[in-house]
Every structure is written in C-alpha cells, then in structure tokens.
Amino acid sequence: MSTVLVSGAGIGGPALAYWLARHGLDVTIVERARGPRRGGQAVDLRGAAVTVAERMGILEQVLAKRTHMLGMAMVDRDGNEIMRTTERTVSGGRLDGDDVEIMRDDLVAIVTRAAGDTEVIYDDSITALEQDAGGVDVTFERGGRRRFDYVVGADGLHSNVRALAFGDESRFIRHLGMYVSIYSAPNFLGLDSWQVWHREGDAGYGVYSAPGNVTMRVNAGFGAEQPIAYDHRDVEAQKRLVEEHCSPLGWETPRLMKAMWEADDFYFDAMAQIHMDRWSTGRVALLGDAGYCASPLSGQGSSLAMVGAYVLAQELGADRQGAFDRYEERMRPFVRLNQELAMENPGGGASDESVRRAATAISLDR
C-alpha cells in the first residue's frame, strides 16, 4: 500500500484523503493548527465541485448547511441604504442558480468527517523534505522523521511544502492590490440571512449573518498598490493594519473594529494568486491554493480544491507512474479559466456566463 502525507487539513487535504483511501492508498494529514480551523467566509461550490461533493456522498450534508441568503444591500457612511437586491449577493452570486454557498468551517467539518479514520496530526508541520527514487523522508517540527511514498502540499497560499520543494513564494505569488480580513462578530445588527456592504474609496467591508443568525461574519478589506510587509503569524499586527485602513469608514465601523479585537477566529491575507510552471517535483505535488490559488476574487478557491483533490486521487489510483503529469494536464485549463475570473472585473465580479463556463470546464471522467 502506497503511503501519502498531506500537509493541510482545510478543504482540499481531507477531500484528497477521502479519495486516496478509496483508491487504496494510506494517508496521513499534518496540520499546523491545534485543531480544525474555525471561522472563515462564505464559500461556494459550483459546477464540477458540486458533482464531486455528490460523488463523495456529502452533498445532502452540504445542502443542509447552505447559507440560504435572501439578498443584500449597500449603505452609505450614515447607514442610509443606497442599493438593495434580492437577486444576488456579493459572496454567492445569483440566488436563483445551482451554486451552493456554505460557511467555510461548515464545509471543512463535513469533508473532515468524510475522511473517516484518516490519521491527522495537529499542531505540527514539516521542516524538511528529502526525496529519492523510492520515497520522501519527512522531518517534522515537533520531532520525528517518517518516510512516505508521496507528499502533497494542500497548505494554502503560503504553503510550507511549496517553499521546501520549490523555493521562496516570491517566485510564484502575484498580488492583486488588495488585502482582506475575515472574522466573526455578535449579530448586533439583527441580520437574518442578509448581507450589508459599505465602501468608501479603496476600503470597505461587508457583514452577513452566519447560520442561526446569532453571529455574523465580517469581511473588511482595503487596497494597497504595493505588497505590505508583515508577519503572517502576528495576528495583532494584522489587526492594527485593518484598523489603520478601515477605521475612517462610516456606518458601524467603531463597533466592528471593537469586535475585530475580540475575535478569536481572525484571518488576514493578501488578495493574490499563485502561478507555477509545475505543481510537482519528483514525489511531491501541490493541491489547491498551494499550487494554483485563484484568490477570493474568483469565488472558486474551494471548488478548485475539491476538484483538484478528486482528479489527483483519480490519477494516483489509476497508475502511480506519470500520475502527477496527468493531474496537471487535466487541471491546468480548468485552473486558468478560474484564475481569470478574478481579473475579469475586480471591482464588480465576473459575469455569470464566465463563472458558469469556468466552473464546468473539466471532465471528471478519465
């Protein structure tokens, strides 16, 4: 039985573990966080990703947790409504389509349960990879060394596996001129399956109720022509950046900034994409944002992870020889179209036709 180490227990990692186990491979997941990550924005499953969820047997669970948003409004700095629609939302697109919007942590929980008894090592990470013709020797941060037949990095935009196997991320990252933060706050606005957005200049935020309407998620962001140097592990420094750029905004900004400092699920990062000539080297491969991040502007990050996991497992299960090459050959046109969504209209989102075309532009059958 071939052994695979997957770095990252988000969406792509557990999905890959599920499919690899179905193909007879033995999988271990290592995750830097101390447990399943909480929080995160509303994400979408579209087109081929919905089919993958159905084939995993989790679509009913996903549908049971979908957000069921009723619409959105935009307000000025005094809270006056300047636009309202019940046809679409910023986060999920058209409300009458077949797309499924779900909170990220709900999707992670569903996919993780599907992975069953896969070994998951939390609160640890990889510090070294040494591969030869027969396998990969992996050194872990908390000690220990194990050998695997393959290693897959599903560890996000700032992938540790990518850095160890391919080099510094500066070679592959393309900044899109924006930064975004996401965190939970008490639903002091009384939102009921509704979104409200406020923007002034190059800064703004949106708030929308989480399922149950007890809490809401806040997406606060700002523009930056040049990349900002900051410590990806220093949460307080990241919160100060958000406060610096967003505190001049009107409406409910003071209460939202206060909630940000109290939030324990705060996330902050650049809107960026990853572009690489290869997603694999020897016995090491990349999945999802680690290899081909499309950025939240595309609305397709979760779908790319789900579909990529399915295709990669399918190829490894069919024939180990040349599996990574076939994975790339099948996925690259799909990735290209979905990355282009983020560039089509950064201020207002890609057209419905472009989204539909990109979401379905891959065959799931070999």
Protein Blocks (a to p, Z undefined) as FASTA:
>chain_A
ZZdddehjflmmmmmmmmmmmnopacddddfbfbdceejiddddehjlmmmmmmnopmmm
mmmmpnkiabdcdddfkopafbdcfkbcfklopakbmbdcddfklmmmmmmmmnomaccd
ehiacfbdcddfkbccdddfkgpjdddfbdcdfebjklfklmmmnopfklmgccehiacd
ddddddfkopahiacdddehjbdcdddddehilaccdddddddfbacdddfklmklmmmm
mmmmmmmpghjlmmmmmmmmmpckbccddddddddfbfcehjaccehjllmpgbjklopm
mmmmmmmmmmmmmmmmmomghklmmmmmmmmmmmmmmmmmmmmmmmnopafklmmmmmmm
ccfbZZ
